[in-house]
């Protein structure tokens, strides 16, 4: 997950979304908030793959 930039926009293409989904279960979650964040990341990554293959995070 080093691809995320705190104050910059970050876009994931189809390939990177596939990598995220392949590795998402390896993320160690310690809190409910982290569990919800991982669940949301899995969900939006899956939706983005079905829709157009891109997921954009705006870092503003």
mmCIF file as Biopython writes it, N, C-alpha, C and O atoms, coordinates in Angstrom:
data_model
#
loop_
_atom_site.group_PDB
_atom_site.id
_atom_site.type_symbol
_atom_site.label_atom_id
_atom_site.label_alt_id
_atom_site.label_comp_id
_atom_site.label_asym_id
_atom_site.label_entity_id
_atom_site.label_seq_id
_atom_site.pdbx_PDB_ins_code
_atom_site.Cartn_x
_atom_site.Cartn_y
_atom_site.Cartn_z
_atom_site.occupancy
_atom_site.B_iso_or_equiv
_atom_site.auth_seq_id
_atom_site.auth_asym_id
_atom_site.pdbx_PDB_model_num
ATOM 1   N N  . UNK A ? 1  ? 0.810   -1.197  0.000   1.0 0.0 1  A 1 
ATOM 2   C CA . UNK A ? 1  ? 0.000   0.000   0.000   1.0 0.0 1  A 1 
ATOM 3   C C  . UNK A ? 1  ? 0.857   1.265   0.000   1.0 0.0 1  A 1 
ATOM 4   O O  . UNK A ? 1  ? 0.379   2.342   0.358   1.0 0.0 1  A 1 
ATOM 5   N N  . UNK A ? 2  ? 2.080   1.138   -0.389  1.0 0.0 2  A 1 
ATOM 6   C CA . UNK A ? 2  ? 2.957   2.301   -0.448  1.0 0.0 2  A 1 
ATOM 7   C C  . UNK A ? 2  ? 2.541   3.272   -1.534  1.0 0.0 2  A 1 
ATOM 8   O O  . UNK A ? 2  ? 3.060   4.386   -1.596  1.0 0.0 2  A 1 
ATOM 9   N N  . UNK A ? 3  ? 1.625   2.876   -2.380  1.0 0.0 3  A 1 
ATOM 10  C CA . UNK A ? 3  ? 1.212   3.725   -3.497  1.0 0.0 3  A 1 
ATOM 11  C C  . UNK A ? 3  ? 0.348   4.901   -3.072  1.0 0.0 3  A 1 
ATOM 12  O O  . UNK A ? 3  ? 0.176   5.851   -3.836  1.0 0.0 3  A 1 
ATOM 13  N N  . UNK A ? 4  ? -0.191  4.850   -1.872  1.0 0.0 4  A 1 
ATOM 14  C CA . UNK A ? 4  ? -1.032  5.952   -1.401  1.0 0.0 4  A 1 
ATOM 15  C C  . UNK A ? 4  ? -0.175  7.146   -1.012  1.0 0.0 4  A 1 
ATOM 16  O O  . UNK A ? 4  ? 0.856   6.999   -0.356  1.0 0.0 4  A 1 
ATOM 17  N N  . UNK A ? 5  ? -0.608  8.314   -1.420  1.0 0.0 5  A 1 
ATOM 18  C CA . UNK A ? 5  ? 0.050   9.564   -1.044  1.0 0.0 5  A 1 
ATOM 19  C C  . UNK A ? 5  ? -0.945  10.369  -0.218  1.0 0.0 5  A 1 
ATOM 20  O O  . UNK A ? 5  ? -2.095  10.548  -0.620  1.0 0.0 5  A 1 
ATOM 21  N N  . UNK A ? 6  ? -0.505  10.846  0.919   1.0 0.0 6  A 1 
ATOM 22  C CA . UNK A ? 6  ? -1.415  11.512  1.843   1.0 0.0 6  A 1 
ATOM 23  C C  . UNK A ? 6  ? -2.055  12.767  1.247   1.0 0.0 6  A 1 
ATOM 24  O O  . UNK A ? 6  ? -3.252  12.987  1.433   1.0 0.0 6  A 1 
ATOM 25  N N  . UNK A ? 7  ? -1.293  13.583  0.544   1.0 0.0 7  A 1 
ATOM 26  C CA . UNK A ? 7  ? -1.808  14.862  0.053   1.0 0.0 7  A 1 
ATOM 27  C C  . UNK A ? 7  ? -1.879  14.930  -1.469  1.0 0.0 7  A 1 
ATOM 28  O O  . UNK A ? 7  ? -2.033  16.016  -2.028  1.0 0.0 7  A 1 
ATOM 29  N N  . UNK A ? 8  ? -1.772  13.816  -2.131  1.0 0.0 8  A 1 
ATOM 30  C CA . UNK A ? 8  ? -1.819  13.791  -3.599  1.0 0.0 8  A 1 
ATOM 31  C C  . UNK A ? 8  ? -2.944  12.857  -4.047  1.0 0.0 8  A 1 
ATOM 32  O O  . UNK A ? 8  ? -3.401  12.001  -3.290  1.0 0.0 8  A 1 
ATOM 33  N N  . UNK A ? 9  ? -3.370  13.042  -5.276  1.0 0.0 9  A 1 
ATOM 34  C CA . UNK A ? 9  ? -4.331  12.120  -5.858  1.0 0.0 9  A 1 
ATOM 35  C C  . UNK A ? 9  ? -3.604  10.829  -6.224  1.0 0.0 9  A 1 
ATOM 36  O O  . UNK A ? 9  ? -2.456  10.862  -6.666  1.0 0.0 9  A 1 
ATOM 37  N N  . UNK A ? 10 ? -4.271  9.702   -6.041  1.0 0.0 10 A 1 
ATOM 38  C CA . UNK A ? 10 ? -3.691  8.404   -6.366  1.0 0.0 10 A 1 
ATOM 39  C C  . UNK A ? 10 ? -4.711  7.618   -7.174  1.0 0.0 10 A 1 
ATOM 40  O O  . UNK A ? 10 ? -5.857  7.460   -6.754  1.0 0.0 10 A 1 
ATOM 41  N N  . UNK A ? 11 ? -4.284  7.119   -8.348  1.0 0.0 11 A 1 
ATOM 42  C CA . UNK A ? 11 ? -5.180  6.334   -9.189  1.0 0.0 11 A 1 
ATOM 43  C C  . UNK A ? 11 ? -4.627  4.920   -9.345  1.0 0.0 11 A 1 
ATOM 44  O O  . UNK A ? 11 ? -3.443  4.723   -9.619  1.0 0.0 11 A 1 
ATOM 45  N N  . UNK A ? 12 ? -5.507  3.948   -9.163  1.0 0.0 12 A 1 
ATOM 46  C CA . UNK A ? 12 ? -5.153  2.553   -9.361  1.0 0.0 12 A 1 
ATOM 47  C C  . UNK A ? 12 ? -5.820  2.055   -10.634 1.0 0.0 12 A 1 
ATOM 48  O O  . UNK A ? 12 ? -7.013  2.275   -10.846 1.0 0.0 12 A 1 
ATOM 49  N N  . UNK A ? 13 ? -5.046  1.385   -11.479 1.0 0.0 13 A 1 
ATOM 50  C CA . UNK A ? 13 ? -5.593  0.805   -12.706 1.0 0.0 13 A 1 
ATOM 51  C C  . UNK A ? 13 ? -6.023  -0.639  -12.437 1.0 0.0 13 A 1 
ATOM 52  O O  . UNK A ? 13 ? -5.927  -1.130  -11.313 1.0 0.0 13 A 1 
ATOM 53  N N  . UNK A ? 14 ? -6.491  -1.294  -13.473 1.0 0.0 14 A 1 
ATOM 54  C CA . UNK A ? 14 ? -7.007  -2.661  -13.354 1.0 0.0 14 A 1 
ATOM 55  C C  . UNK A ? 14 ? -5.965  -3.610  -12.747 1.0 0.0 14 A 1 
ATOM 56  O O  . UNK A ? 14 ? -6.290  -4.428  -11.886 1.0 0.0 14 A 1 
ATOM 57  N N  . UNK A ? 15 ? -4.727  -3.496  -13.196 1.0 0.0 15 A 1 
ATOM 58  C CA . UNK A ? 15 ? -3.669  -4.369  -12.682 1.0 0.0 15 A 1 
ATOM 59  C C  . UNK A ? 15 ? -3.467  -4.156  -11.179 1.0 0.0 15 A 1 
ATOM 60  O O  . UNK A ? 15 ? -3.450  -5.122  -10.416 1.0 0.0 15 A 1 
ATOM 61  N N  . UNK A ? 16 ? -3.313  -2.901  -10.751 1.0 0.0 16 A 1 
ATOM 62  C CA . UNK A ? 16 ? -3.063  -2.594  -9.339  1.0 0.0 16 A 1 
ATOM 63  C C  . UNK A ? 16 ? -4.263  -2.981  -8.463  1.0 0.0 16 A 1 
ATOM 64  O O  . UNK A ? 16 ? -4.088  -3.421  -7.326  1.0 0.0 16 A 1 
ATOM 65  N N  . UNK A ? 17 ? -5.475  -2.817  -8.993  1.0 0.0 17 A 1 
ATOM 66  C CA . UNK A ? 17 ? -6.658  -3.241  -8.237  1.0 0.0 17 A 1 
ATOM 67  C C  . UNK A ? 17 ? -6.637  -4.753  -8.018  1.0 0.0 17 A 1 
ATOM 68  O O  . UNK A ? 17 ? -7.009  -5.236  -6.949  1.0 0.0 17 A 1 
ATOM 69  N N  . UNK A ? 18 ? -6.200  -5.493  -9.034  1.0 0.0 18 A 1 
ATOM 70  C CA . UNK A ? 18 ? -6.066  -6.942  -8.890  1.0 0.0 18 A 1 
ATOM 71  C C  . UNK A ? 18 ? -5.063  -7.311  -7.811  1.0 0.0 18 A 1 
ATOM 72  O O  . UNK A ? 18 ? -5.287  -8.235  -7.030  1.0 0.0 18 A 1 
ATOM 73  N N  . UNK A ? 19 ? -3.946  -6.577  -7.775  1.0 0.0 19 A 1 
ATOM 74  C CA . UNK A ? 19 ? -2.928  -6.812  -6.743  1.0 0.0 19 A 1 
ATOM 75  C C  . UNK A ? 19 ? -3.505  -6.525  -5.358  1.0 0.0 19 A 1 
ATOM 76  O O  . UNK A ? 19 ? -3.292  -7.292  -4.418  1.0 0.0 19 A 1 
ATOM 77  N N  . UNK A ? 20 ? -4.231  -5.425  -5.239  1.0 0.0 20 A 1 
ATOM 78  C CA . UNK A ? 20 ? -4.856  -5.085  -3.951  1.0 0.0 20 A 1 
ATOM 79  C C  . UNK A ? 20 ? -5.780  -6.212  -3.505  1.0 0.0 20 A 1 
ATOM 80  O O  . UNK A ? 20 ? -5.717  -6.647  -2.355  1.0 0.0 20 A 1 
ATOM 81  N N  . UNK A ? 21 ? -6.632  -6.683  -4.403  1.0 0.0 21 A 1 
ATOM 82  C CA . UNK A ? 21 ? -7.582  -7.733  -4.032  1.0 0.0 21 A 1 
ATOM 83  C C  . UNK A ? 21 ? -6.877  -9.049  -3.713  1.0 0.0 21 A 1 
ATOM 84  O O  . UNK A ? 21 ? -7.339  -9.805  -2.859  1.0 0.0 21 A 1 
ATOM 85  N N  . UNK A ? 22 ? -5.761  -9.329  -4.393  1.0 0.0 22 A 1 
ATOM 86  C CA . UNK A ? 22 ? -5.001  -10.543 -4.097  1.0 0.0 22 A 1 
ATOM 87  C C  . UNK A ? 22 ? -4.361  -10.497 -2.713  1.0 0.0 22 A 1 
ATOM 88  O O  . UNK A ? 22 ? -4.216  -11.529 -2.058  1.0 0.0 22 A 1 
ATOM 89  N N  . UNK A ? 23 ? -3.981  -9.310  -2.272  1.0 0.0 23 A 1 
ATOM 90  C CA . UNK A ? 23 ? -3.216  -9.178  -1.026  1.0 0.0 23 A 1 
ATOM 91  C C  . UNK A ? 23 ? -4.016  -8.632  0.156   1.0 0.0 23 A 1 
ATOM 92  O O  . UNK A ? 23 ? -3.491  -8.546  1.266   1.0 0.0 23 A 1 
ATOM 93  N N  . UNK A ? 24 ? -5.247  -8.272  -0.063  1.0 0.0 24 A 1 
ATOM 94  C CA . UNK A ? 24 ? -6.003  -7.576  0.984   1.0 0.0 24 A 1 
ATOM 95  C C  . UNK A ? 24 ? -6.200  -8.429  2.239   1.0 0.0 24 A 1 
ATOM 96  O O  . UNK A ? 24 ? -6.280  -7.892  3.344   1.0 0.0 24 A 1 
ATOM 97  N N  . UNK A ? 25 ? -6.278  -9.734  2.081   1.0 0.0 25 A 1 
ATOM 98  C CA . UNK A ? 25 ? -6.473  -10.599 3.248   1.0 0.0 25 A 1 
ATOM 99  C C  . UNK A ? 25 ? -5.222  -10.689 4.118   1.0 0.0 25 A 1 
ATOM 100 O O  . UNK A ? 25 ? -5.289  -11.170 5.249   1.0 0.0 25 A 1 
ATOM 101 N N  . UNK A ? 26 ? -4.092  -10.233 3.604   1.0 0.0 26 A 1 
ATOM 102 C CA . UNK A ? 26 ? -2.845  -10.248 4.373   1.0 0.0 26 A 1 
ATOM 103 C C  . UNK A ? 26 ? -2.712  -9.032  5.284   1.0 0.0 26 A 1 
ATOM 104 O O  . UNK A ? 26 ? -1.810  -8.981  6.120   1.0 0.0 26 A 1 
ATOM 105 N N  . UNK A ? 27 ? -3.597  -8.060  5.129   1.0 0.0 27 A 1 
ATOM 106 C CA . UNK A ? 27 ? -3.538  -6.862  5.963   1.0 0.0 27 A 1 
ATOM 107 C C  . UNK A ? 27 ? -3.955  -7.227  7.385   1.0 0.0 27 A 1 
ATOM 108 O O  . UNK A ? 27 ? -5.032  -7.780  7.607   1.0 0.0 27 A 1 
ATOM 109 N N  . UNK A ? 28 ? -3.093  -6.912  8.334   1.0 0.0 28 A 1 
ATOM 110 C CA . UNK A ? 28 ? -3.387  -7.195  9.734   1.0 0.0 28 A 1 
ATOM 111 C C  . UNK A ? 28 ? -4.251  -6.075  10.307  1.0 0.0 28 A 1 
ATOM 112 O O  . UNK A ? 28 ? -3.837  -4.917  10.360  1.0 0.0 28 A 1 
ATOM 113 N N  . UNK A ? 29 ? -5.446  -6.438  10.729  1.0 0.0 29 A 1 
ATOM 114 C CA . UNK A ? 29 ? -6.349  -5.440  11.307  1.0 0.0 29 A 1 
ATOM 115 C C  . UNK A ? 29 ? -6.387  -5.623  12.818  1.0 0.0 29 A 1 
ATOM 116 O O  . UNK A ? 29 ? -6.450  -6.745  13.320  1.0 0.0 29 A 1 
ATOM 117 N N  . UNK A ? 30 ? -6.348  -4.514  13.526  1.0 0.0 30 A 1 
ATOM 118 C CA . UNK A ? 30 ? -6.318  -4.554  14.988  1.0 0.0 30 A 1 
ATOM 119 C C  . UNK A ? 30 ? -7.568  -3.961  15.623  1.0 0.0 30 A 1 
ATOM 120 O O  . UNK A ? 30 ? -7.900  -4.276  16.766  1.0 0.0 30 A 1 
ATOM 121 N N  . UNK A ? 31 ? -8.251  -3.113  14.889  1.0 0.0 31 A 1 
ATOM 122 C CA . UNK A ? 31 ? -9.410  -2.430  15.467  1.0 0.0 31 A 1 
ATOM 123 C C  . UNK A ? 31 ? -10.610 -2.578  14.546  1.0 0.0 31 A 1 
ATOM 124 O O  . UNK A ? 31 ? -10.486 -3.002  13.397  1.0 0.0 31 A 1 
ATOM 125 N N  . UNK A ? 32 ? -11.758 -2.225  15.067  1.0 0.0 32 A 1 
ATOM 126 C CA . UNK A ? 32 ? -12.976 -2.238  14.256  1.0 0.0 32 A 1 
ATOM 127 C C  . UNK A ? 32 ? -12.874 -1.249  13.097  1.0 0.0 32 A 1 
ATOM 128 O O  . UNK A ? 32 ? -13.317 -1.540  11.987  1.0 0.0 32 A 1 
ATOM 129 N N  . UNK A ? 33 ? -12.293 -0.089  13.358  1.0 0.0 33 A 1 
ATOM 130 C CA . UNK A ? 33 ? -12.145 0.925   12.307  1.0 0.0 33 A 1 
ATOM 131 C C  . UNK A ? 33 ? -11.261 0.407   11.174  1.0 0.0 33 A 1 
ATOM 132 O O  . UNK A ? 33 ? -11.559 0.637   10.002  1.0 0.0 33 A 1 
ATOM 133 N N  . UNK A ? 34 ? -10.182 -0.287  11.512  1.0 0.0 34 A 1 
ATOM 134 C CA . UNK A ? 34 ? -9.311  -0.861  10.482  1.0 0.0 34 A 1 
ATOM 135 C C  . UNK A ? 34 ? -10.048 -1.944  9.701   1.0 0.0 34 A 1 
ATOM 136 O O  . UNK A ? 34 ? -9.912  -2.039  8.481   1.0 0.0 34 A 1 
ATOM 137 N N  . UNK A ? 35 ? -10.822 -2.752  10.401  1.0 0.0 35 A 1 
ATOM 138 C CA . UNK A ? 35 ? -11.597 -3.815  9.745   1.0 0.0 35 A 1 
ATOM 139 C C  . UNK A ? 35 ? -12.597 -3.207  8.755   1.0 0.0 35 A 1 
ATOM 140 O O  . UNK A ? 35 ? -12.765 -3.711  7.645   1.0 0.0 35 A 1 
ATOM 141 N N  . UNK A ? 36 ? -13.248 -2.135  9.161   1.0 0.0 36 A 1 
ATOM 142 C CA . UNK A ? 36 ? -14.200 -1.455  8.279   1.0 0.0 36 A 1 
ATOM 143 C C  . UNK A ? 36 ? -13.491 -0.837  7.078   1.0 0.0 36 A 1 
ATOM 144 O O  . UNK A ? 36 ? -14.012 -0.875  5.963   1.0 0.0 36 A 1 
ATOM 145 N N  . UNK A ? 37 ? -12.310 -0.270  7.296   1.0 0.0 37 A 1 
ATOM 146 C CA . UNK A ? 37 ? -11.553 0.341   6.199   1.0 0.0 37 A 1 
ATOM 147 C C  . UNK A ? 37 ? -11.123 -0.710  5.181   1.0 0.0 37 A 1 
ATOM 148 O O  . UNK A ? 37 ? -11.208 -0.475  3.976   1.0 0.0 37 A 1 
ATOM 149 N N  . UNK A ? 38 ? -10.667 -1.856  5.650   1.0 0.0 38 A 1 
ATOM 150 C CA . UNK A ? 38 ? -10.257 -2.936  4.745   1.0 0.0 38 A 1 
ATOM 151 C C  . UNK A ? 38 ? -11.469 -3.461  3.981   1.0 0.0 38 A 1 
ATOM 152 O O  . UNK A ? 38 ? -11.383 -3.725  2.782   1.0 0.0 38 A 1 
ATOM 153 N N  . UNK A ? 39 ? -12.583 -3.611  4.667   1.0 0.0 39 A 1 
ATOM 154 C CA . UNK A ? 39 ? -13.815 -4.058  4.008   1.0 0.0 39 A 1 
ATOM 155 C C  . UNK A ? 39 ? -14.228 -3.065  2.916   1.0 0.0 39 A 1 
ATOM 156 O O  . UNK A ? 39 ? -14.600 -3.466  1.814   1.0 0.0 39 A 1 
ATOM 157 N N  . UNK A ? 40 ? -14.159 -1.782  3.228   1.0 0.0 40 A 1 
ATOM 158 C CA . UNK A ? 40 ? -14.517 -0.750  2.254   1.0 0.0 40 A 1 
ATOM 159 C C  . UNK A ? 40 ? -13.559 -0.755  1.065   1.0 0.0 40 A 1 
ATOM 160 O O  . UNK A ? 40 ? -13.993 -0.612  -0.078  1.0 0.0 40 A 1 
ATOM 161 N N  . UNK A ? 41 ? -12.270 -0.918  1.321   1.0 0.0 41 A 1 
ATOM 162 C CA . UNK A ? 41 ? -11.290 -0.980  0.234   1.0 0.0 41 A 1 
ATOM 163 C C  . UNK A ? 41 ? -11.571 -2.162  -0.685  1.0 0.0 41 A 1 
ATOM 164 O O  . UNK A ? 41 ? -11.503 -2.033  -1.907  1.0 0.0 41 A 1 
ATOM 165 N N  . UNK A ? 42 ? -11.886 -3.313  -0.100  1.0 0.0 42 A 1 
ATOM 166 C CA . UNK A ? 42 ? -12.222 -4.496  -0.908  1.0 0.0 42 A 1 
ATOM 167 C C  . UNK A ? 42 ? -13.458 -4.214  -1.764  1.0 0.0 42 A 1 
ATOM 168 O O  . UNK A ? 42 ? -13.500 -4.543  -2.950  1.0 0.0 42 A 1 
ATOM 169 N N  . UNK A ? 43 ? -14.448 -3.607  -1.146  1.0 0.0 43 A 1 
ATOM 170 C CA . UNK A ? 43 ? -15.715 -3.335  -1.841  1.0 0.0 43 A 1 
ATOM 171 C C  . UNK A ? 43 ? -15.544 -2.354  -3.003  1.0 0.0 43 A 1 
ATOM 172 O O  . UNK A ? 43 ? -16.010 -2.614  -4.113  1.0 0.0 43 A 1 
ATOM 173 N N  . UNK A ? 44 ? -14.874 -1.225  -2.744  1.0 0.0 44 A 1 
ATOM 174 C CA . UNK A ? 44 ? -14.720 -0.233  -3.815  1.0 0.0 44 A 1 
ATOM 175 C C  . UNK A ? 44 ? -13.779 -0.731  -4.906  1.0 0.0 44 A 1 
ATOM 176 O O  . UNK A ? 44 ? -13.950 -0.380  -6.074  1.0 0.0 44 A 1 
ATOM 177 N N  . UNK A ? 45 ? -12.789 -1.541  -4.544  1.0 0.0 45 A 1 
ATOM 178 C CA . UNK A ? 45 ? -11.889 -2.108  -5.554  1.0 0.0 45 A 1 
ATOM 179 C C  . UNK A ? 45 ? -12.651 -3.047  -6.481  1.0 0.0 45 A 1 
ATOM 180 O O  . UNK A ? 45 ? -12.449 -3.026  -7.695  1.0 0.0 45 A 1 
ATOM 181 N N  . UNK A ? 46 ? -13.516 -3.861  -5.915  1.0 0.0 46 A 1 
ATOM 182 C CA . UNK A ? 46 ? -14.324 -4.783  -6.714  1.0 0.0 46 A 1 
ATOM 183 C C  . UNK A ? 46 ? -15.280 -4.017  -7.625  1.0 0.0 46 A 1 
ATOM 184 O O  . UNK A ? 46 ? -15.429 -4.360  -8.798  1.0 0.0 46 A 1 
ATOM 185 N N  . UNK A ? 47 ? -15.920 -2.995  -7.097  1.0 0.0 47 A 1 
ATOM 186 C CA . UNK A ? 47 ? -16.838 -2.178  -7.900  1.0 0.0 47 A 1 
ATOM 187 C C  . UNK A ? 47 ? -16.090 -1.488  -9.031  1.0 0.0 47 A 1 
ATOM 188 O O  . UNK A ? 47 ? -16.568 -1.459  -10.166 1.0 0.0 47 A 1 
ATOM 189 N N  . UNK A ? 48 ? -14.926 -0.933  -8.731  1.0 0.0 48 A 1 
ATOM 190 C CA . UNK A ? 48 ? -14.138 -0.240  -9.756  1.0 0.0 48 A 1 
ATOM 191 C C  . UNK A ? 48 ? -13.716 -1.192  -10.865 1.0 0.0 48 A 1 
ATOM 192 O O  . UNK A ? 48 ? -13.746 -0.821  -12.039 1.0 0.0 48 A 1 
ATOM 193 N N  . UNK A ? 49 ? -13.328 -2.401  -10.517 1.0 0.0 49 A 1 
ATOM 194 C CA . UNK A ? 49 ? -12.951 -3.381  -11.543 1.0 0.0 49 A 1 
ATOM 195 C C  . UNK A ? 49 ? -14.119 -3.692  -12.465 1.0 0.0 49 A 1 
ATOM 196 O O  . UNK A ? 49 ? -13.941 -3.805  -13.678 1.0 0.0 49 A 1 
ATOM 197 N N  . UNK A ? 50 ? -15.295 -3.829  -11.907 1.0 0.0 50 A 1 
ATOM 198 C CA . UNK A ? 50 ? -16.474 -4.128  -12.725 1.0 0.0 50 A 1 
ATOM 199 C C  . UNK A ? 50 ? -16.886 -2.941  -13.586 1.0 0.0 50 A 1 
ATOM 200 O O  . UNK A ? 50 ? -17.332 -3.120  -14.719 1.0 0.0 50 A 1 
ATOM 201 N N  . UNK A ? 51 ? -16.739 -1.736  -13.056 1.0 0.0 51 A 1 
ATOM 202 C CA . UNK A ? 51 ? -17.231 -0.539  -13.744 1.0 0.0 51 A 1 
ATOM 203 C C  . UNK A ? 51 ? -16.306 -0.096  -14.870 1.0 0.0 51 A 1 
ATOM 204 O O  . UNK A ? 51 ? -16.722 -0.039  -16.027 1.0 0.0 51 A 1 
ATOM 205 N N  . UNK A ? 52 ? -15.053 0.219   -14.542 1.0 0.0 52 A 1 
ATOM 206 C CA . UNK A ? 52 ? -14.167 0.750   -15.584 1.0 0.0 52 A 1 
ATOM 207 C C  . UNK A ? 52 ? -12.702 0.397   -15.383 1.0 0.0 52 A 1 
ATOM 208 O O  . UNK A ? 52 ? -11.876 0.696   -16.246 1.0 0.0 52 A 1 
ATOM 209 N N  . UNK A ? 53 ? -12.364 -0.226  -14.275 1.0 0.0 53 A 1 
ATOM 210 C CA . UNK A ? 53 ? -10.989 -0.645  -14.041 1.0 0.0 53 A 1 
ATOM 211 C C  . UNK A ? 53 ? -10.098 0.393   -13.402 1.0 0.0 53 A 1 
ATOM 212 O O  . UNK A ? 53 ? -8.886  0.194   -13.321 1.0 0.0 53 A 1 
ATOM 213 N N  . UNK A ? 54 ? -10.667 1.503   -12.941 1.0 0.0 54 A 1 
ATOM 214 C CA . UNK A ? 54 ? -9.868  2.545   -12.292 1.0 0.0 54 A 1 
ATOM 215 C C  . UNK A ? 54 ? -10.505 2.956   -10.974 1.0 0.0 54 A 1 
ATOM 216 O O  . UNK A ? 54 ? -11.728 3.009   -10.844 1.0 0.0 54 A 1 
ATOM 217 N N  . UNK A ? 55 ? -9.645  3.246   -9.995  1.0 0.0 55 A 1 
ATOM 218 C CA . UNK A ? 55 ? -10.101 3.750   -8.705  1.0 0.0 55 A 1 
ATOM 219 C C  . UNK A ? 55 ? -9.229  4.943   -8.348  1.0 0.0 55 A 1 
ATOM 220 O O  . UNK A ? 55 ? -8.004  4.827   -8.289  1.0 0.0 55 A 1 
ATOM 221 N N  . UNK A ? 56 ? -9.855  6.084   -8.110  1.0 0.0 56 A 1 
ATOM 222 C CA . UNK A ? 56 ? -9.144  7.326   -7.827  1.0 0.0 56 A 1 
ATOM 223 C C  . UNK A ? 56 ? -9.393  7.759   -6.390  1.0 0.0 56 A 1 
ATOM 224 O O  . UNK A ? 56 ? -10.538 7.873   -5.953  1.0 0.0 56 A 1 
ATOM 225 N N  . UNK A ? 57 ? -8.306  7.998   -5.660  1.0 0.0 57 A 1 
ATOM 226 C CA . UNK A ? 57 ? -8.370  8.573   -4.321  1.0 0.0 57 A 1 
ATOM 227 C C  . UNK A ? 57 ? -7.888  10.007  -4.424  1.0 0.0 57 A 1 
ATOM 228 O O  . UNK A ? 57 ? -6.805  10.262  -4.950  1.0 0.0 57 A 1 
ATOM 229 N N  . UNK A ? 58 ? -8.680  10.944  -3.929  1.0 0.0 58 A 1 
ATOM 230 C CA . UNK A ? 58 ? -8.323  12.365  -3.960  1.0 0.0 58 A 1 
ATOM 231 C C  . UNK A ? 58 ? -7.748  12.724  -2.594  1.0 0.0 58 A 1 
ATOM 232 O O  . UNK A ? 58 ? -8.412  12.560  -1.571  1.0 0.0 58 A 1 
ATOM 233 N N  . UNK A ? 59 ? -6.517  13.212  -2.583  1.0 0.0 59 A 1 
ATOM 234 C CA . UNK A ? 59 ? -5.806  13.451  -1.334  1.0 0.0 59 A 1 
ATOM 235 C C  . UNK A ? 59 ? -5.974  14.832  -0.747  1.0 0.0 59 A 1 
ATOM 236 O O  . UNK A ? 59 ? -5.148  15.254  0.062   1.0 0.0 59 A 1 
ATOM 237 N N  . UNK A ? 60 ? -7.003  15.543  -1.120  1.0 0.0 60 A 1 
ATOM 238 C CA . UNK A ? 60 ? -7.201  16.893  -0.578  1.0 0.0 60 A 1 
ATOM 239 C C  . UNK A ? 60 ? -7.825  16.865  0.788   1.0 0.0 60 A 1 
ATOM 240 O O  . UNK A ? 60 ? -8.058  17.918  1.382   1.0 0.0 60 A 1 
#
